[in-house]
Amino acid sequence: MPKRSPKLYKEAQKYLVGGVNSPLRAFGPVGGDPLFVAKGQGSRIQDADGKWYIDYVGGYGPMILGHAHPKVISAIKKVLAGGTAFGTNMAGETELAKEISLAIPSIELLRLTNSGTEAVMGALKLAKALTKRTKVLKFKECYHGWSEQPYLEADYNDLASVRQLISKDVAAIIVEPVAGNIGVIPPAHGFLAGLRKIADENGSLLIFDEVITGFRVAYGGAQERFGVKADLTTLGKIIGGGLPVGAFGGRKDIMQLLAPAGSVYQAGTFSGNPVTVAAGLATLKILKNRKVYSELEEKTLALVEGTEFNFKRVGSMFSFVMNDYRGFFWKMIGRGVYFTPSDKEANFVSITHSARDVEETIRSVRGMG
């Protein structure tokens, strides 16, 4: 078990709320002292004691290329030499927006932000401004950032519950196309298409929260994988190449309501930050090779099937279904495998996870005893 992490956690609690900067990092669902990481390389992370782990958390999604990918690091270093923030426009912002729009055709115009939460806030503000309505319908336990919103909550994969709640006061239906924060629940057949129909009939916007699924389940995200287009899309994680980022975009007539083209105000000091943009562009250039996604599918399927546990999977994101997840988690830590410290969160496979990593993980899981 980690030795230095408990000491570092005790010190952190003196200065950081709860000793962390995001609640799950405190390891509440699995108990015990949280892990402190020193660095990462490829498919692995090293803790404060110097022990290496095969990492399936991947920063909770963004590290699809693995840690410290040489092309991403090179792009970051190149930009760093010229400065980190200017509060003005740079050509790289346009290039990144163009790549995203080409990948997800429903995004005709885009606005970069600094987090997925900001992206959701911007998308909902636009939806309310366009429709002149105040309510938003979401799905129970689905996560759309930590901002306070007056949500109506339906049951995921249950169109009947949506029809019961929908009204002419609903500005938008927002949905994770794959419910990534309740155990990686895929959309039932016809669910997303049904939401598209209900939104159209009610004059509401359909917003896909693709902060997790964007460039993860396919290069064009969930909209490519499932064939349903959203009016607005929120993004994050992968498009920043491992640095803080968010974005929202969609139909031109909606997005042009944003200032300075329109009157809906949204801004950010670090939005379109040159370092983040460089990392994001380097990442997307690698992911444009569609072979990446078929290989990720194969590796992830081999992993989850090889463990012989019940699992849920979409593309390269997965979760396990078991009674004693806490015990499983700590046994895996002892064997040098790092899964997410909550059975509700998604795990992720990166392009740097090798066949050897998968085999080693399977042996560790099967040898639990």
Sequence and secondary structure as in RCSB ss.txt:
>XXXX:A:sequence
MPKRSPKLYKEAQKYLVGGVNSPLRAFGPVGGDPLFVAKGQGSRIQDADGKWYIDYVGGYGPMILGHAHPKVISA
IKKVLAGGTAFGTNMAGETELAKEISLAIPSIELLRLTNSGTEAVMGALKLAKALTKRTKVLKFKECYHGWSEQP
YLEADYNDLASVRQLISKDVAAIIVEPVAGNIGVIPPAHGFLAGLRKIADENGSLLIFDEVITGFRVAYGGAQER
FGVKADLTTLGKIIGGGLPVGAFGGRKDIMQLLAPAGSVYQAGTFSGNPVTVAAGLATLKILKNRKVYSELEEKT
LALVEGTEFNFKRVGSMFSFVMNDYRGFFWKMIGRGVYFTPSDKEANFVSITHSARDVEETIRSVRGMG
>XXXX:A:secstr
  SHHHHHHHHHTTTSGGGSSSGGGG TTT S    EEEEEBTEEEETTS EEEESSGGGTT TT BT HHHHHH
HHHHHTT S  SS  HHHHHHHHHHHHHSTT SEEEEESSHHHHHHHHHHHHHHHHT  EEEEETT    S    
EEEE TT HHHHHHH  TTEEEEEE SSBTTTT B   TTHHHHHHHHHHHHT EEEEE TTTTTTTSTTHHHHH
H    SEEEEEGGGGTTSS EEEEE HHHHTTBTTTSSB    TTTT HHHHHHHHHHHHHHTSTHHHHHHHHHH
HHHHHHHTSEEEEETTEEEEE S HHHHHHHHHHTTEE  SSTTS EE  TT  HHHHHHHHHHHHT  
